[in-house]
Amino acid sequence: MIKGLLFDLDGTIINSEEYYDVANIEIAAEYGKHYDRATKPLFMGRPNKEFAEHVVKVCDLPINAETFLKKRREKINYFYREKIDYLIGFESFFDKLTKRFNCKCAIVTACNKENFDISDLRLGLTKKFDGNVIRTDDIGKHKPDPEPFLHAARKLGVDCKNCLVFEDAPSGIVSGYRAGAKVIALTTTLDEATLFDNVRKIEPTIDMNKILIIEGYDEDSLKKVIEFAETKY
């Protein structure tokens, strides 16, 4: 029986991932460099500093990671204030799914506090999730470690094996899988082939029977999620 719904934030609830790409491209272009989005998948859901260090090195930028993050923060803050919204269909999907299972929900995110607070003010995320927001920076463990989702399940007072995890990032999918949850993998940010090529780089023997892939939040996906949640394996 499903007793908890655990959602990543960026690219899973809100449409922020596309704006991170825009910011990365613009910063690289300032120095006459090209940002290749192919570098992104393994760093999704990871600490920002790790990603910044990688981009500075791969793009051969004449700045350090701290300067890159400062520049990106300025751009991203604007996007969060003015552009960020729920992914298409999410609100209706969420309302119907929570009604179906009548269970607690939580956000489990690597989003920094500043950006989360901006999006929270804009969209009312904390209220929608009854205050159940877990930021990986606060617990000191990051995806693909299972602890973020295990921590969220404990906060909700449920066993992670009785939870659905919704994720768009390879590290997040593996985190939910390692925590023992059933995982809904969204192709809202990466196509299926790219997503699972990178999942298997982290977890080569992942059991795909515990993963459901959906393209977004429509009625067909809702039916698939409910059927998947109620299937024993």
N, C-alpha and C positions, 0 to 999 in steps of 0.2 A: 504493500500500500504506500502510495506517495504521501509523505508528510512534510516535505519541504521543497521549495522552488528557489534555486540559487542562480542568480544572473550576474554575469560579467556586465560591465557598463559600456565602455567605448566599443562601438561596432556591434554591440549586442542589444543594448537598450537605446542608445543615442547614436546619431550619425557622425560622430566626431572623427572617425578614422580617416575619412577623406580629407579633412582639414589638416590633419597632421602631415599627410602627404604633400599638400600644397605648401605648408610651411617649410618642410624639408627641401623641396624643390627650389623655393625662392631663396633660401639661405645659400644653398650650393651655387645657385646662379649668380649671386652677388660676387662670388670669387671666380666666375667663369668655369665652374665645375658642374658635373651632371650627377644628380641623385638618382640612383637606380632602385626602383621600388622592390626589386628582387631581394634586396638586402633586408627587407622588413620582417618577413614571417617569423623567424626564430626569436626576434626581439619583442614581438607583440606580447604585452602583459608583463614584461620584464622591467626592472628599474630603469628610469630615464637615462641615468648616467652611463649604464652599459651600452645603450643604444647610441648615445652621443659619442662616446669614445670610438665605437665602431664606425660611425658615419664619418667622423673627422679623419680617421685613418684611411678608410676605403676611398673617400672622395678627395683625399689629399688636401684638406682645407687648411689654410694658414692660421687657424685659430685652435684653441683648446676646447675640450668638452664643455667646460663651464661657460665659455663665451657662446658656444653653439646653443646651449640650453637657455641662456639669457635671451638671445635673439629669438629662439623659437617660442619661449614663454610669452614674449610681447605679442607675437603673431597669434598664438593659440588663445591667449586671453581675449583678444578681439573676437575670434571666431566663437568662443564659448559664450560671450556676452550677446553677440548679434546673430549668430547663424545656427548654433546647435539646436537640434530638435529630436523628438522621438523618431526612431525608425518607422517607416510607413507600416501601419497595421499593428504596431506593438501594443498600443493602449487597449484596443479591442481584444486582441489575442490574450493579453495579460488578464483582463477582466474576466473573460470566459474561462480561462484555465484555472484561475484562483477560485472561481465559483464552482467549477467541476470538482476540484480536489479539496476545497475548503481547508487549505493549509497555510502555514506561515511562509514568508518569502524574505529573501535577503539579497542585497547587492554585494558582490565580492569583486573588488576592483584595485588595480594598481594606479588609478588616477590620483594625482596629487591633490592635497587638500584645497589649494587655491582654485584649481579648475573644477573640482567637485562642488565647492561652495557656489561658484558662479552658475554652474548648470543646475544645482539644487534650487537656487533662487529663481531661475528661469522656468524650471519644469516641475518643481515640487517633488523631487525624488524621495527625500527622507519621509515625507508624509505618505507617499504611495506605498513605501515599503515598511511602514510602521516603525521607523527609526532603526531598522536592521540594516546598517551599512558597515561593511568591513573593508577597511583599506589595508592593503598588504604592507604599506609603510608602517602602519601602527602596530602590526603584530610581528614584524621583523622576518617574515617568511614570504617568499615570492613564488608564483607559479613558474615552473611545473611542480614544485613541491606540493604535496597534497594538503599541507596545513591550512592554507587559506580557506578551502572548502570545509575541511574538518572543523576548523574554528567556527565557521558560520553555522554549521549544523549543531555544534554544541550550544551556540548562542540561542538557537531556535529550540533547543531541547529535543532534538531528533537525531536519529542515526543517519549518517550520510548515505548508507545503503538504501535508505528510503527517500532519497532526494533525486530531483532532476537538476542537472547543471546545464545552463545555457551559455555557450561560448562561441566566439568567432576566431580565436587565436590558437595556434598549435600548442603553446605552453599551457594555456587555460584548459584546453581539451584534455591534455595529459594530466594536469592537476586534478581535474574532476574524476577522471578515470582511476588515477592512483588512490583517490579518496574513497573509491568504492561506489560512486554514484553512477546512475545512468546519465549519459551525456548527449545533449542535443547540440550538434555542430552546425553552426550557421555559415553559409557561404555569402554573407553580406559584405565581407571585406576581401576575402581571397577565394578564387575558384576552387572547386573540390580537389582537383589534382594537386595544385600548389599547396593547399591546406594540408592534405594527408601525406604528401611527400615530406613535409616538414614535421608533421606529427610523428612519422616513423623514424625520423632522425633522432627524436627524443625517446620514443618508446617503440622500438622495432617490432615487438611481438604483441602490439595492442590487439585486443579482442574486439573486432568490429561488431559483434553481436550486442555489445554494450554501448554502441554509438548509433545515433540516428542523425542523418544529414538532412537539413531543410534549407531552402533558398531564402526564406523570409517568413513574414507573419501573415499568412492568409488562411482561409478556412480549410483548405486542403492540408496545410501544415499542421493546423490545430488538430484535425482528425488523426493524422499520423502520430503526433506527439501523444495524444491520449491513448491510442492503441499500443504504442511503444511502452508507455508508462505502465500499462496494465498487463504487459506480457512478461511472464516469468522466464528466467534464463538460468 
